[in-house]
Amino acid sequence: MKNITLIILIIILLNGCSQVDGANPSQNKALNTLAGKEEKTKKGFLQNTMDSWVEKEWTPTIEKDEKIKEINKDEDRNFTIQEFIDKASIYNKSYDDNNSSNSSHIKKINSLPVIGNIK
């Protein structure tokens, strides 16, 4: 009698589990009411400040060079490696100008004692 009751109880439980709708979370209306997958429409403070800085104050280094400005006028042109090299050289030149050896930590790091064996 106990076995029959146990079997009936298991059948009822398994039958109930098999009829649960296995919908994806995006199709689950109850879950979407709690935690919808909608994207934020309102931007945050950091995003707003970054966007306004990029639009109003920031000018790329490339924009200042007239030679590269002439090349970039035609938007349907093919990309060339020389353009990349020109941009990299402009970046490196401005990077070297801004970061003198006085402000660098390379000398401090090189003066640290060596730990371990030098081979």
Residue pairs with C-beta under 8 A, 6 or more apart in sequence:
25 31
25 32
25 37
26 32
26 37
43 51
61 90
61 91
61 94
62 68
62 69
62 72
62 87
62 90
63 69
65 90
67 86
68 83
68 86
68 87
68 90
71 77
71 83
101 107
